Amino acid sequence: MDWLHEVSTGKLLVSDGAMGTMLQSLGLEAGQCPESWNLMYPEKVQQVHRAYLEAGANLLTTNTFGGNRIRLAAHGLDKQLTEVNRRAVELAREVAGHTAAVMASVGPTGALLEPLGDLSEETAFEVFSEQVHALREGGADTVILETFMALEEIVIALRAAKAQGMKVIASMSFGTGERTMMGVTPEQAATTLVEEGALVVGANCSTGAQEMVPVIRRMRSVVSVPLIAQPNAGMPVLVEGRAVYTQKPEEMAAFVPQFVQAGANIVGSCCGSTPDFTRAIAQAITRAS
């Protein structure tokens, strides 16, 4: 599936939902590295991809959000970086076939850039380049940079991906004040990321659909490229010390017309969601098309 052609010609696409939520339901323990399952339990990772595909997702996201050297090192897996990322793409592509497209997920390093932290721009570029190279080896041609809060960091990641000829979708995480934790506005994010070569920009995580709609609207006011929206399953509440997402699939799907009106071309979901959310969103997209 040529997702870029589809979305560029006006088709509304559905992206998948949370990977962590689903892996936890299949036995992933708290503190365990989700990306390790690409090697340990590939059949369970594919089970998740297949569930989202059958629910109506046009875009499947690889299980590689934390697949960079810094994050993997925290689990003693940095030496397996290439294998972890390459295998993740292969698993997703096997399920997608010709029916869906695959987005290779790249998340933040988990470290702060200088001068706020110890990570230099040069090292960050190397870290992202390593991961993107491994994703390319697996057969990926599209990278989705997601849940970034620092504009400087996502720009470095975008440049690393572009340097290796990848199509880039760039998504940042905005809080309830319609800014990222680092103070970036939707307009700043969208304008800068498009100037840097992102083919699609948007928002994911942090908030529910209601809070994300105005973020997408503000992005549309300054850029003309396709936009992606992937909200959480509502705002989490603490239950016995852990975050619980209480929104129902039909509640999120009710916001799909607002996302489309705001300018979104791709709608999916993020933390706390399941294939039931994807199914409800796909049905709403069909009605909106």
C-alpha positions in Angstrom: 0.0 0.0 0.0 1.3 3.4 -1.0 0.2 5.4 2.0 1.7 8.7 0.8 -0.2 8.5 -2.5 -3.4 7.6 -0.7 -3.3 10.4 1.8 -2.0 12.9 -0.8 -5.1 12.2 -3.0 -7.4 13.0 -0.1 -8.1 9.6 1.3 -8.6 9.5 5.1 -6.4 6.8 6.7 -6.6 5.0 10.0 -3.4 4.3 12.0 -3.2 1.7 14.7 -3.2 2.1 18.4 -1.1 1.3 21.5 1.5 -1.4 21.4 2.3 -1.4 25.1 -1.3 -1.9 26.3 -1.7 -4.9 24.0 1.6 -6.5 25.0 0.8 -6.1 28.6 -2.5 -8.0 28.0 -0.3 -10.8 26.5 2.0 -10.9 29.5 4.5 -8.1 29.3 5.6 -7.3 32.8 6.1 -3.9 34.3 9.6 -2.7 33.7 10.2 -5.3 30.9 11.5 -3.9 27.6 8.7 -4.1 25.0 11.2 -4.2 22.2 12.7 -7.4 23.6 9.6 -9.2 22.5 10.5 -8.8 18.9 13.1 -11.5 19.5 11.6 -13.4 22.4 7.9 -13.6 21.4 7.6 -12.5 17.8 4.3 -14.4 17.4 2.7 -12.2 20.1 4.0 -9.0 18.5 2.4 -10.2 15.2 -0.7 -11.1 17.1 -1.0 -7.4 18.0 -0.3 -6.2 14.5 -2.9 -8.6 13.1 -5.6 -7.5 15.5 -5.1 -3.9 14.5 -5.1 -4.8 10.8 -8.3 -6.8 11.2 -9.8 -3.8 13.0 -9.3 -1.6 10.0 -5.9 0.0 10.4 -4.3 1.2 7.2 -1.0 1.9 8.9 0.8 -0.5 11.3 3.5 0.8 13.7 6.5 -1.3 14.5 7.4 -2.2 18.1 10.5 0.0 18.1 9.5 3.1 20.0 12.3 2.6 22.6 14.6 0.9 20.1 17.5 3.4 20.3 20.9 2.7 21.9 20.3 4.7 25.0 16.9 3.2 25.9 18.0 -0.4 25.0 21.2 0.0 27.1 19.0 0.5 30.2 17.8 -3.1 29.6 21.2 -4.5 28.5 20.0 -4.8 25.0 22.1 -2.2 23.2 24.3 -4.8 21.6 21.1 -6.3 19.9 19.9 -3.0 18.6 20.2 -4.0 14.9 18.5 -7.3 15.4 15.7 -5.8 17.6 14.8 -3.1 15.1 15.3 -5.1 11.9 13.1 -8.0 13.2 10.4 -5.6 14.3 10.0 -4.2 10.8 10.0 -7.7 9.3 7.2 -8.8 11.7 5.0 -5.8 10.9 5.6 -6.2 7.1 4.7 -9.9 7.2 1.3 -9.0 8.7 0.7 -5.9 6.6 1.3 -7.6 3.2 -0.2 -5.4 0.5 -3.2 -4.5 2.7 -1.5 -1.9 4.9 1.6 0.2 5.2 4.2 0.0 7.9 5.5 3.0 10.0 8.8 2.4 11.8 8.4 3.9 15.2 11.2 6.1 16.6 10.8 7.7 20.0 12.9 10.2 22.0 16.3 9.1 23.4 15.1 9.5 26.9 18.0 11.8 27.6 18.2 15.6 27.6 20.2 17.5 25.1 22.9 19.9 26.1 22.8 22.4 27.9 19.9 20.9 29.9 21.4 17.5 29.9 24.6 15.6 28.9 23.5 14.5 25.4 25.3 16.3 22.6 23.7 17.0 19.2 26.4 14.9 17.5 25.7 11.9 19.8 21.9 12.2 19.4 22.4 12.2 15.6 24.5 9.0 15.8 21.9 7.4 18.1 19.0 8.1 15.8 21.0 7.2 12.7 21.9 3.8 14.2 18.2 3.0 14.8 17.0 4.3 11.4 19.7 2.2 9.6 18.5 -0.9 11.4 14.9 -0.2 10.5 15.9 0.3 6.9 17.7 -3.1 6.9 14.4 -4.6 8.0 12.7 -3.1 4.9 11.1 0.1 6.3 10.8 3.1 4.0 8.8 5.3 6.4 9.7 6.5 9.9 7.2 7.9 12.4 8.9 10.1 15.0 6.5 10.1 17.9 5.9 11.5 21.4 8.7 14.0 21.1 8.5 17.1 23.4 11.7 18.9 22.5 11.7 20.5 19.1 15.6 20.4 18.9 15.6 16.6 19.5 12.9 15.7 16.9 14.7 17.9 14.3 17.9 15.9 14.9 15.9 12.6 14.5 14.2 13.9 11.4 17.6 14.9 9.8 19.0 11.5 10.7 16.0 9.8 8.9 16.1 12.1 5.9 19.8 11.5 5.5 19.0 7.8 4.9 16.3 8.5 2.4 13.3 7.7 4.7 9.8 9.2 4.4 9.2 10.9 7.7 6.0 11.4 9.7 6.8 13.7 12.7 4.5 13.8 15.7 4.9 15.7 19.0 3.2 15.3 22.3 1.2 18.3 23.6 -0.2 18.8 27.1 -3.5 20.3 28.1 -2.1 23.8 27.6 -1.6 23.0 23.9 2.2 23.1 24.3 4.7 20.4 24.7 6.5 19.9 28.1 9.3 21.9 26.6 7.0 24.8 25.7 6.7 24.2 21.9 3.5 25.4 20.3 1.6 23.5 17.6 2.5 26.3 15.1 6.2 26.2 15.9 6.2 22.4 15.7 4.3 22.1 12.4 6.2 25.0 10.6 9.7 23.8 11.7 9.1 20.1 10.9 7.7 20.8 7.5 10.7 23.1 6.7 12.9 20.2 7.8 11.3 17.9 5.3 8.6 16.0 7.2 5.9 14.7 4.8 3.3 14.5 7.6 3.2 16.3 11.0 0.8 15.9 13.9 0.3 15.1 17.6 0.1 12.0 19.7 -0.1 10.9 23.3 -0.4 13.1 26.4 -4.0 14.1 26.0 -7.4 12.7 25.0 -9.1 13.5 21.7 -11.0 16.5 23.0 -7.8 18.2 24.0 -6.0 17.3 20.8 -8.5 18.7 18.3 -7.5 22.3 18.8 -3.8 21.3 18.4 -4.5 19.8 15.0 -6.6 22.9 14.1 -3.7 25.2 15.0 -1.3 23.1 12.9 -3.6 23.2 9.9 -3.6 27.0 10.1 0.1 27.2 9.3 0.9 24.1 7.1 -0.8 22.3 4.1 0.9 18.9 4.4 -1.2 15.9 5.7 -1.8 15.8 9.5 -1.9 12.9 11.9 -3.8 12.7 15.2 -3.3 9.9 17.7 -4.8 10.7 21.1 -4.7 8.6 24.2 -7.8 6.8 25.4 -8.8 9.8 27.4 -6.9 11.4 30.3 -5.6 8.8 32.7 -6.7 8.5 36.3 -4.7 6.9 39.1 -6.1 3.7 40.4 -4.1 1.9 43.1 -1.0 3.8 42.0 -1.2 3.1 38.2 -2.6 5.1 35.3 -5.9 3.8 34.0 -7.5 5.0 30.8 -11.3 5.0 31.1 -12.5 6.3 27.8 -14.6 3.9 25.7 -13.8 3.3 22.0 -17.1 4.9 20.8 -16.3 8.0 22.9 -13.0 8.5 21.1 -14.6 7.8 17.7 -17.2 10.5 18.3 -14.3 13.0 17.9 -13.3 11.8 14.4 -15.6 14.3 12.6 -14.0 17.1 14.6 -10.5 15.8 13.7 -11.4 15.7 10.1 -12.9 19.2 10.2 -9.8 20.4 12.0 -7.7 19.1 9.1 -6.5 15.6 10.1 -5.8 13.2 7.3 -4.7 10.2 9.4 -6.5 9.4 12.7 -5.4 6.7 15.2 -5.0 6.3 18.9 -2.2 6.0 21.5 -1.8 5.0 25.1 -4.5 2.9 26.6 -6.1 2.0 23.3 -6.9 -1.4 21.8 -8.1 -2.7 18.4 -11.6 -1.9 19.5 -10.6 1.8 19.3 -9.2 1.3 15.9 -12.4 -0.4 14.8 -14.6 2.4 16.1 -12.3 5.0 14.5 -12.3 3.1 11.1 -16.1 3.1 11.1 -16.2 6.8 11.9 -13.7 7.5 9.1 -15.9 5.5 6.7 -18.9 7.7 7.6 -16.8 10.9 7.3 -15.4 10.0 3.9 
